[in-house]
Amino acid sequence: MKKQILLCMAALSFSAASAQTYETKFARPLHDVLNDISTRFGVRLKYDVDTVGRVLPYADFRIRPYSLEESLTNVLAPFDYKFVKQDEKTYKLKPYEYARRTEADGEKMLSYLSGLYADKEQWEQRRGVLRAEVRQLLGLDEMLAKTVKGAKPVLSKVRKLDGYTVQNFALETLPGLYVCGSIYTPLAKGKHALIICPNGHFGQGRYRKDQQQRMGTLARMGAVCVDYDLYGWGESALQVGDKGHHTSDAHVIQAMNGVLILDYMLANRKDIDDTRIGVNGGSGGGTQTVLLTVLDERFTASAPVVSLASHFDGGCPCESGKPIQLAGGGTCNAELAAMFAPRPLLIVSDGGDWTASVPRLEFPYLQRVYGFYGAKDKVSNVHLPKERHDFGKNKRDAVYDFFIKVFGLDQKMLDESKVTIEAENALKSFGDKGEKLPAGAVRCDS
């Protein structure tokens, strides 16, 4: 039976080839070529690309009878398409993704980068170049020049809960543009650590249950936590346009918001210990966590969650809308995270997304850079191989343990059941007696 199939395939191939000529560039419809590949190699092709009307020149000459993947690479390249292997018998065809590569690409990139510096001196020269060029490519200083100087936020009434308080804020950053969020503060007196918490793309944004659990628990243990909304996401899409978040401006405005919130907190809160400034976020918030540490050296501890990889920059424009990965002749998020050395850094990864490679690729690379400072113990990885892309309990526990260790938070107050899960309206409202946003103000609100 197998022999009959091979003979049939050969006959089809011969028939198709005999109908091609030099004058026609041996062209064939792309869809027909892909069908032949599927039959020849006995695999299923799933389509996330449009092949209608696509014609492939020199079609059969691109086939490698000894290699399915080389054949797919040759056939798809002229159309800027790519493939992703889903299992041994299934391949998905997708458009080219500039922000996503393969683990093999990440391994090669980290090997290349490691070859650029052999010691602390060479690394710090490289880091200086990256810091300047990332800032320039992002356009941060140009954006900061346009911001509202000395802005005072609109504040809600403080809500007193079990061991902590919550207060909503809206801070005017660009004229008429407000970034909204909430400040979670310990009830205990004294100087507190501060943790800036950029939001990711998880459903319900910063109003979701696990976000409130994390903010409230960290506050109960002794850290002031500030979370804030993505630019042009959810509700604010109605005000800045449907594509507000899906523009390159989202990248720089989101980073700018994090910097300005830190500015405000340090300038206006007397209960902040400026030697303990953390940053923590998951998914797209993890990408922003790394970026903020590149842009602002005031941070003293960093914990990006389910985000870091050498082969994925983050597909959303708020993570890769500006070409910051071109800094220094080419970089990646793992090298940008390494710029935080030798300060405490936690990487949380799992087996169900692009961070599956962290224990094998990114973490050993980070350890090498931290080793230049004799500080390998300052970088850690909590890997959860059976978990998927979320900010679940085990990931939150890893974050709690990290900040307990580096900021001396009170572990006795670690009890998520004590956190009140507030309704969405409570976290976005300024109340009947609270201050009001000016008429026409645009919220960076989810």
Sequence and secondary structure as in RCSB ss.txt:
>XXXX:A:sequence
MKKQILLCMAALSFSAASAQTYETKFARPLHDVLNDISTRFGVRLKYDVDTVGRVLPYADFRIRPYSLEESLTNV
LAPFDYKFVKQDEKTYKLKPYEYARRTEADGEKMLSYLSGLYADKEQWEQRRGVLRAEVRQLLGLDEMLAKTVKG
AKPVLSKVRKLDGYTVQNFALETLPGLYVCGSIYTPLAKGKHALIICPNGHFGQGRYRKDQQQRMGTLARMGAVC
VDYDLYGWGESALQVGDKGHHTSDAHVIQAMNGVLILDYMLANRKDIDDTRIGVNGGSGGGTQTVLLTVLDERFT
ASAPVVSLASHFDGGCPCESGKPIQLAGGGTCNAELAAMFAPRPLLIVSDGGDWTASVPRLEFPYLQRVYGFYGA
KDKVSNVHLPKERHDFGKNKRDAVYDFFIKVFGLDQKMLDESKVTIEAENALKSFGDKGEKLPAGAVRCDS
>XXXX:A:secstr
 HHHHHHHHHHHHHHHHHT  TTTTT EEHHHHHHHHHHHHT EEEESS  TT EETTTGGG  TT HHHHHHHH
HGGGTEEEEEEETTEEEEEE  TTB  HHHHHHHHHHHHTT SSHHHHHHHHHHHHHHHHHHHTHHHHHTTS TT
   EE   EE SSEEEEEEEEE STTEEEEEEEEEESS S EEEEEEE  S TTGGGSHHHHHHHHHHHHHTEEE
EEE  TT GGGHHHH TTSSSSTHHHHHHHHHHHHHHHHHHHH TTEEEEEEEEEEETHHHHHHHHHHHH TT  
EEEEES   SSB  SSHHHHSS GGGGGGS  HHHHHHTTTTS EEEEEETTSGGGGTTTTHHHHHHHHHHTTT 
GGGEEEEEETT  SS  HHHHHHHHHHHHHHH   GGG  GGGS    HHHHH   SSS    TT EEE  
